[in-house]
């Protein structure tokens, strides 16, 4: 397998993504950024567990001082792992973070409702990043595309790739190349198609930016791990992918062994200790997803339950509900892991239905685009319930929200 030769992107002083370098493993804190002690403690835990880069949410300008303090305390502790500021909507917050951490993740289309103004703000942001040597991740997720692009192309893999390419072309025109790009989706087929289309477009442009891979809102447990492996391995086996995050609705340290296993699997050395479940997902999942096969051969000896999970992850056969669940972050104001487990337990009979459990109102409504029903945290102990992308109940006390969801589903 020959790796796609992307350009090199420097993240801080010691980390390089792309250029044929080994795949970089990263994760994201689920602490509140304003809780500096908890976030520093978690960053140190994640770095010790093998994370090479850590993302931290920065909901607004009020959180930038806390981010600065986190970076300072980590440095004082001798931990110089690159930090990524995760920004939604606010270009002012993105600009403020560019002088604080090594990388900023943004969706430029969300910088302003008016597309031309969003372009202007993105251009201004790039100049600040150039001044400070800050890397950028242009991160577009399925369901979070701007109206400008969905009106033209719908909410499709092609639209995702074209939207990303517009921002990348702006980077090229500005001679700003310290850029990584991602096109995540909870639907593995959409995710893989979007990345492949983007690679084609980048080849046409003459500049191949490094690619950050991930299946967003993958869920938890075996199903979350299998789903992540199927989607990410489908691209890694083609040489596509320079850095990965496995998004699980669990404590973030649990994401790292799976991400490291994927990185090792497609390296020259391979994993030092084999994991049969992950091996089966990595081997058979991509072939199912790409319809090279219609079933896992009996001779493979794969356990029937594991086969069911791989088939569902590849979206070839659904034997239970399909769950979309974000991993939670500093914007989440309720117990994601406990709530998700309750939702799964009480909806397990709804075969084929797509149910989302999302941490916050910022990402939730857009990124559960495939869901029949959605449970979205509002903060303040309240929840919104969505049906087919539209809110049907708002401000439901979280103590009643699962019951209300089940009543609506009927």
C-alpha positions, 0 to 999 in steps of 0.5 A: 500500500503506497501512501498518498504523498501529502505536503508536510504540516508542522504543528508546533516545534516537534510534530509533523503531519503528512509528507509520508510521515507515520500516522499521527494519533490524536484525541479531544478533552471532554472536560470544561475548558473553564475548569483549568485543573481538570483539563490540565489533568486530562491532557497529562493523562492523554499524553501519557497514554500515547496521544500526539495531539489534543483538541480542546473546545473553546466555546467563546472569547471568555474561554481564551484566558483558560486556554492560555492558562492550560497551555502554560501549565502543561509547559510548566509540567514539561508537557509540550504536546500540541494543543488544538483549539476547537472553534464553532462559529466565532471568527474572533475566538479563532483569531484569539486562539491563534496566538495561544495554541499550535493549531486551530480547528474551524469550519470557515463556512460558519464564520458568518451567515453571508458567504462572502463575509465568511470568506473575508473573515477566513482570509483575515484569520489565515493572516493571523495564523501566518503571523504566529506560525499556527496550523489550521484544520479546515474541518467540515462535517456531514450536516454542518455545511452552510446553506450556500453549498447545500442549496447548490449540491445538497447535503452530499459527499460531493457537497462536503468535498466541494465546500472544503476545496473552496477554503483550501483554494483560498489557502493556496491563493494566499500561499498559506499551506500549514493546513490539515483538512477533515470531512467527517460523517457518522455514516461510513459510506458518506465519510469514505466517499467524501474523502475520496472526492476531496482527494480527487479535487486536491490532485486537480488543484496540484496541492495535497493537504494532509487528511485528518480521518474520523467517523464522527459520533461513532458511539461507544463499546464494540459498535463504536470501535468497529464502526470507526475501524470500518470507516477509517480502514477503508481509507487507510488501506488506500494510502489516504490519511495522515492523522486519525481520531477515533471518536467514542462516547467514553472517556477520551483515553479509551479512544487512543488504543483503537486509533493506535491500533489502526495506525500500526495496522497500516504501518510496516511493523503492524500491531505488536499484539493482535486484536481479533475484533479490530482485525475482523473490522479492518479486514472485512469492513472496507470490502463490505462497504465498497461492495467487493463482497456481500458477506464475510466468508464462513471460512473466516470463522467470524463470530455471528454477533461480530459479523452483524456489527461489521455488516451494520458498520458498513451499512450493508445490513441492519440488525439493531437501531443505528446510533449516532452519539458524539463523544462529548466535550467542554460544551456538553452539560449533561452525563453523555455516557450514562444517558447514551447507555439508557437510550440504547437500552430502552430503544434496542428493539427499534431495528433499523431506526437511526437515533442520535444522542448529541451533547450540545445544541452547537453541533447536534442538530446539524451533525445528526442529519441522518437521524430519525430521532435526536436527543440534544442537550441544551444546557441548564438541565434541559433537552431538545428532541428532534424528529427528521432534523426538526425540533418537536419538543424544546426545554424538556427537563433531562430527567423526563427527556428519555421518557418523552423521546420514547412516547414520541417514537411510540 
